[in-house]
């Protein structure tokens, strides 16, 4: 296990940079992410702080690797990672609740629910978020928040706070 490693070089000539300054180069000079056995667990060591870099795909690669090593089954698959978006799913017996937060400017993020295959597209206002529930058929069951949410053919759109439940707008506030 101690020899297991990969380089932080997902694509492009330079993989991670901070404020325009390159710090990780492709090839033999690239730092390695390594896995070390500790008791019954594993320590995954990444020698650079990829989370604060300019390339979201580098962070996604390291986190996918860590999830695979830990045996974690992913709840969703994101089409293109975007910095500033936080997607937090909670699985229940008959539904999945997603909280999606946009810490940046108004933008759109697209992802797929792993269990149901539902395609989700959320356009969220700057510094805002949206919360929604999917049933086990991948259908939008309820939503709350600021922005536009598309799940398959269902669309939830609210300029202000709104609650949507089983196809009906319940309240605005």
VENBELPE-V933738 format. One record per pair of residues at least 12 apart in sequence whose C-alpha atoms are under 8 Angstrom apart, sorted by sequence separation. I is the first residue (numbers start at 1). J is the second residue. If there is no record, write none. Layout:
# VENBELPE-V933738
i: <I | I>
j: <J | J>
This chain:
# VENBELPE-V933738
i: <13 | 14 | 33 | 34 | 87 | 88 | 109 | 110 | 131 | 132 | 139 | 146 | 147 | 160 | 161 | 13 | 33 | 86 | 87 | 108 | 109 | 130 | 131 | 139 | 143 | 145 | 146 | 160 | 32 | 33 | 75 | 86 | 87 | 108 | 109 | 130 | 131 | 140 | 146 | 32 | 85 | 86 | 108 | 130 | 139 | 145 | 146 | 8 | 9 | 31 | 85 | 86 | 107 | 108 | 129 | 130 | 145 | 146 | 9 | 31 | 85 | 86 | 106 | 107 | 129 | 130 | 144 | 145 | 8 | 9 | 84 | 85 | 106 | 107 | 128 | 129 | 144 | 145 | 84 | 85 | 106 | 107 | 143 | 144 | 84 | 105 | 106 | 116 | 118 | 143 | 144 | 9 | 60 | 105 | 106 | 115 | 116 | 117 | 118 | 125 | 142 | 143 | 8 | 44 | 102 | 104 | 105 | 116 | 124 | 125 | 142 | 143 | 7 | 8 | 57 | 101 | 102 | 103 | 104 | 124 | 142 | 7 | 8 | 57 | 85 | 102 | 103 | 123 | 124 | 141 | 142 | 7 | 8 | 56 | 102 | 103 | 113 | 122 | 123 | 141 | 142 | 6 | 7 | 56 | 101 | 102 | 122 | 123 | 140 | 141 | 5 | 6 | 56 | 82 | 101 | 102 | 122 | 5 | 6 | 42 | 55 | 81 | 101 | 121 | 122 | 5 | 33 | 80 | 100 | 101 | 120 | 121 | 4 | 5 | 79 | 80 | 99 | 100 | 120 | 121 | 3 | 4 | 79 | 99 | 100 | 120 | 2 | 3 | 78 | 79 | 99 | 119 | 120 | 2 | 78 | 79 | 98 | 99 | 118 | 119 | 1 | 2 | 16 | 18 | 77 | 78 | 97 | 98 | 118 | 1 | 2 | 18 | 19 | 76 | 77 | 97 | 98 | 1 | 17 | 18 | 76 | 77 | 97 | 16 | 17 | 76 | 77 | 96 | 97 | 16 | 17 | 75 | 76 | 95 | 96 | 16 | 75 | 76 | 95 | 96 | 15 | 74 | 75 | 95 | 96 | 94 | 95 | 16 | 94 | 15 | 10 | 10 | 9 | 8 | 10 | 8>
j: <25 | 26 | 45 | 46 | 99 | 100 | 121 | 122 | 143 | 144 | 151 | 158 | 159 | 172 | 173 | 26 | 46 | 99 | 100 | 121 | 122 | 143 | 144 | 152 | 156 | 158 | 159 | 173 | 46 | 47 | 89 | 100 | 101 | 122 | 123 | 144 | 145 | 154 | 160 | 47 | 100 | 101 | 123 | 145 | 154 | 160 | 161 | 24 | 25 | 47 | 101 | 102 | 123 | 124 | 145 | 146 | 161 | 162 | 26 | 48 | 102 | 103 | 123 | 124 | 146 | 147 | 161 | 162 | 26 | 27 | 102 | 103 | 124 | 125 | 146 | 147 | 162 | 163 | 103 | 104 | 125 | 126 | 162 | 163 | 104 | 125 | 126 | 136 | 138 | 163 | 164 | 30 | 81 | 126 | 127 | 136 | 137 | 138 | 139 | 146 | 163 | 164 | 30 | 66 | 124 | 126 | 127 | 138 | 146 | 147 | 164 | 165 | 30 | 31 | 80 | 124 | 125 | 126 | 127 | 147 | 165 | 31 | 32 | 81 | 109 | 126 | 127 | 147 | 148 | 165 | 166 | 32 | 33 | 81 | 127 | 128 | 138 | 147 | 148 | 166 | 167 | 32 | 33 | 82 | 127 | 128 | 148 | 149 | 166 | 167 | 32 | 33 | 83 | 109 | 128 | 129 | 149 | 33 | 34 | 70 | 83 | 109 | 129 | 149 | 150 | 34 | 62 | 109 | 129 | 130 | 149 | 150 | 34 | 35 | 109 | 110 | 129 | 130 | 150 | 151 | 34 | 35 | 110 | 130 | 131 | 151 | 34 | 35 | 110 | 111 | 131 | 151 | 152 | 35 | 111 | 112 | 131 | 132 | 151 | 152 | 35 | 36 | 50 | 52 | 111 | 112 | 131 | 132 | 152 | 36 | 37 | 53 | 54 | 111 | 112 | 132 | 133 | 37 | 53 | 54 | 112 | 113 | 133 | 53 | 54 | 113 | 114 | 133 | 134 | 54 | 55 | 113 | 114 | 133 | 134 | 55 | 114 | 115 | 134 | 135 | 55 | 114 | 115 | 135 | 136 | 135 | 136 | 58 | 136 | 58 | 57 | 58 | 58 | 58 | 61 | 62>
